[in-house]
Amino acid sequence: MRRLARAAVVVTAALAAFGTAAPAAAESPTDRITTLVDTYKPEVMNPGGSLPGVNDWGCKPSAEHPNPVVLVHGTFGNQQINWGAMAPRIKDAGYCVYALNYGVNPGTPWPLSAFGGLTRMQDSAQELSVFVDRVLAASGAQKVDFVGHSQGTLMPNYYVKFLDGAPKVDKYISLAPLWEGTDAVGPLAAGTDAAADPVTQAAGELMDRYCGACSQMTAGSPFIEKMNAGGTYAPGVEYTNIMTEYDGTVVPWTAGYVEGPDTTNIVVQDGCPQDHSDHSSLVSSVRAQALVLNALDPAHPVAVPCVAVQPFAG
């Protein structure tokens, strides 16, 4: 989480700086999105908005793809930053695609308001519940499919397991999941010996104030223990976990590799060792995009490319 916090500071400065430059009128917010850095373009060009084709409340699902797809971003992300590469691919495949911003600290101005996934996950799950009901009402669908990244793989399961969400969810696809939590927080985690140090304790308290979700994602936290009590997965929901061995934020990366009924675990390096996608760059990976499409519609698989990818920063 410390890596994510540092990245957020850098990106905040970049968003503020880039936001002062007017984009070319003919340029689409999703033009040339091929890297993680490119995914910040839509937020700069349309602060607080939605990606083209996403959150089209008049979209009616087809018989081939009856479930709307709800994209759930990660910590310090939002619907545009996280999904600028993935959303067009899913939309072009014929799905109705929706995405929400959740967990934004109240009263924060842009560019700080561009960062969500910060409030307690119980509260974010309530936001997700309201959003799913809105999607179902607008689309006329019976269920949605989730595609989530990072915290967006864990928080929705609170909705599924504890807010009566399971009957409304069919497929649950997770990019860089952390079902068993992460050790990346290190000495800031409450209960560690280092956390008793006054400076470290103050840093931990500051993190909890501005990112209530961060400590919840720590391995062994009460939230993680509750989420795994009685089994990680909810009956009746089909789970797919897509992981990378180069994940530097979910530590160890195998925290997302949990066996279960109706569950498929995929490691992007299996069959493609030159793919060094890490926690952040996984959402922009063409290999991950194909794996997501195949999880959404296993009866009509697309080819899964193997491309050499260099890691970003996590």
Number of C-alpha atoms within 10 A of each C-alpha: 24 14 13 18 15 11 14 18 12 11 19 18 13 14 20 14 11 15 17 10 10 9 14 8 6 6 10 14 22 21 13 13 17 15 17 22 14 17 25 24 24 24 23 25 21 13 16 18 17 22 25 16 15 25 17 16 15 9 18 17 18 12 7 9 15 19 27 26 28 25 25 29 29 28 25 25 28 28 27 30 23 27 28 29 25 22 28 17 17 19 16 11 11 14 23 27 26 26 26 20 25 27 28 22 18 8 8 11 9 13 18 19 20 25 26 22 27 24 21 18 26 18 17 23 24 17 16 24 19 10 18 25 15 13 26 16 12 14 21 15 15 15 22 25 22 26 25 26 27 26 27 28 25 27 26 25 21 24 22 21 15 14 14 11 21 18 14 19 21 18 23 24 27 26 28 33 29 30 28 26 27 28 20 20 20 15 18 27 26 20 10 11 10 15 19 15 13 10 12 16 17 14 15 21 18 12 20 20 14 13 24 20 24 27 25 21 28 25 24 16 18 12 19 21 16 13 21 12 9 9 12 19 22 20 14 13 20 20 20 23 26 22 28 25 21 20 22 20 23 31 20 19 24 20 18 26 22 17 13 15 12 14 17 16 16 15 17 23 17 11 9 14 13 14 22 22 28 25 25 24 23 29 27 22 25 19 21 25 20 19 25 24 20 16 22 25 14 11 8 9 13 13 10 15 14 17 15 11 18 12 17 15 16 18
